[in-house]
Amino acid sequence: MAKIPIKLLSVPSLLAHVLGIPAFLLFFVLIYSPSWMVAMLDMGVGRHTFNLLMVMCIVLGVLCASRIPVTSVRKHLQNFSWLRYILWCLAEIGVMAAFVALYLTLTARQWAPDGGDSYFTTLGWSAALVGSIVGYPYLLFDFVFVILNKPEEQPSEEELVRLYDSTQQLKLVVASSALVYIEAATNYVIIKYTEGERVKDYQLRNTMKTLEPQLLKHGIIRCQRSFFINPRHVTALRKDREGLIVAELDIRDARTIPVSPNYYDNLSKLL
């Protein structure tokens, strides 16, 4: 089955679902106030608003417990299929309904004049309450993030950087825009590049001097004796605490890259 767009597991998608779905539930019931929902939440003792807020909190809690862990490991879920995603959403709604029914059953035993219905009777009404309302924002948010997930344009041949090892064997092909920086490491170089939302390292057995002509053709320039850098990923040049010039990068959790005074002017002109 086809894979879901990666944006459905992104942090913006997490925030939209976790905050938007409970808010939609709250405002839908407050604005439209279906009589059967009001009766179920009111329990004949005027607890409609309080119980509605508690139901919203239950929905919020289930979404947080479900979505936050999955979003935190999304880099390892590259093959998340639509079937698994749909089953996941249905499971969330089922857990919401189960906990809402449990809350309403226990609350009715304390407040309702007749003690309320049994858990399984309440579960049916709870599933109707939760499922009939939260399904709309689920569909809306998923549709929006599918639309936003535009397919990445494939780089042209001229934009591809082909990196060979010291024996002239092709080891890595990457778009020039994806290269972030290259660092010397004894008999190797460490290539830092992006692939989608992921940042990767590749260790190549070669020297900076050998790679320099090809890198310069693609706009990857030397910024220090042991570093090449892609100006397109540099957000700022500044001095650190020791007074040395460093380049800040636009990738998450990236280190700063040292910039030699000999290369500062050339790099700053390209920013």
Secondary structure as the mmCIF struct_conf table of DSSP 4:
data_model
#
loop_
_struct_conf.conf_type_id
_struct_conf.id
_struct_conf.beg_label_comp_id
_struct_conf.beg_label_asym_id
_struct_conf.beg_label_seq_id
_struct_conf.end_label_comp_id
_struct_conf.end_label_asym_id
_struct_conf.end_label_seq_id
HELX_LH_PP_P HELX_LH_PP_P1 ALA A 2 ALA A 2
STRN STRN1 LYS A 3 LYS A 3
HELX_LH_PP_P HELX_LH_PP_P2 ILE A 4 PRO A 5
HELX_RH_3T_P HELX_RH_3T_P1 ILE A 6 LEU A 9
BEND BEND1 SER A 10 SER A 10
HELX_RH_AL_P HELX_RH_AL_P1 VAL A 11 TYR A 32
HELX_RH_AL_P HELX_RH_AL_P2 SER A 35 ASP A 42
TURN_TY1_P TURN_TY1_P1 MET A 43 GLY A 46
HELX_RH_AL_P HELX_RH_AL_P3 HIS A 48 SER A 72
TURN_TY1_P TURN_TY1_P2 VAL A 73 VAL A 73
HELX_RH_3T_P HELX_RH_3T_P2 ARG A 74 HIS A 76
TURN_TY1_P TURN_TY1_P3 GLN A 78 ASN A 79
STRN STRN2 SER A 81 SER A 81
HELX_RH_AL_P HELX_RH_AL_P4 TRP A 82 TRP A 111
BEND BEND2 ALA A 112 ALA A 112
TURN_TY1_P TURN_TY1_P4 PRO A 113 ASP A 114
HELX_RH_AL_P HELX_RH_AL_P5 TYR A 119 LEU A 148
HELX_LH_PP_P HELX_LH_PP_P3 LYS A 150 SER A 156
HELX_RH_3T_P HELX_RH_3T_P3 GLU A 157 GLU A 159
STRN STRN3 LEU A 160 TYR A 164
TURN_TY1_P TURN_TY1_P5 SER A 166 THR A 167
STRN STRN4 LEU A 170 ALA A 175
HELX_RH_3T_P HELX_RH_3T_P4 SER A 176 ALA A 178
STRN STRN5 LEU A 179 ALA A 185
TURN_TY1_P TURN_TY1_P6 THR A 186 ASN A 187
STRN STRN6 TYR A 188 GLU A 195
TURN_TY1_P TURN_TY1_P7 GLY A 196 GLU A 197
STRN STRN7 ARG A 198 LEU A 204
BEND BEND3 ARG A 205 ASN A 206
HELX_RH_AL_P HELX_RH_AL_P6 MET A 208 LYS A 217
TURN_TY1_P TURN_TY1_P8 HIS A 218 GLY A 219
STRN STRN8 ILE A 221 GLN A 224
TURN_TY1_P TURN_TY1_P9 ARG A 225 SER A 226
STRN STRN9 PHE A 227 ILE A 229
HELX_RH_3T_P HELX_RH_3T_P5 PRO A 231 HIS A 233
STRN STRN10 VAL A 234 LYS A 239
TURN_TY1_P TURN_TY1_P10 ARG A 241 GLU A 242
BEND BEND4 GLY A 243 GLY A 243
STRN STRN11 ILE A 245 LEU A 249
BEND BEND5 ASP A 250 ILE A 251
TURN_TY1_P TURN_TY1_P11 ARG A 252 ASP A 253
HELX_LH_PP_P HELX_LH_PP_P4 ALA A 254 THR A 256
STRN STRN12 ILE A 257 PRO A 258
HELX_RH_AL_P HELX_RH_AL_P7 PRO A 261 LYS A 269
TURN_TY1_P TURN_TY1_P12 LEU A 270 LEU A 270
#
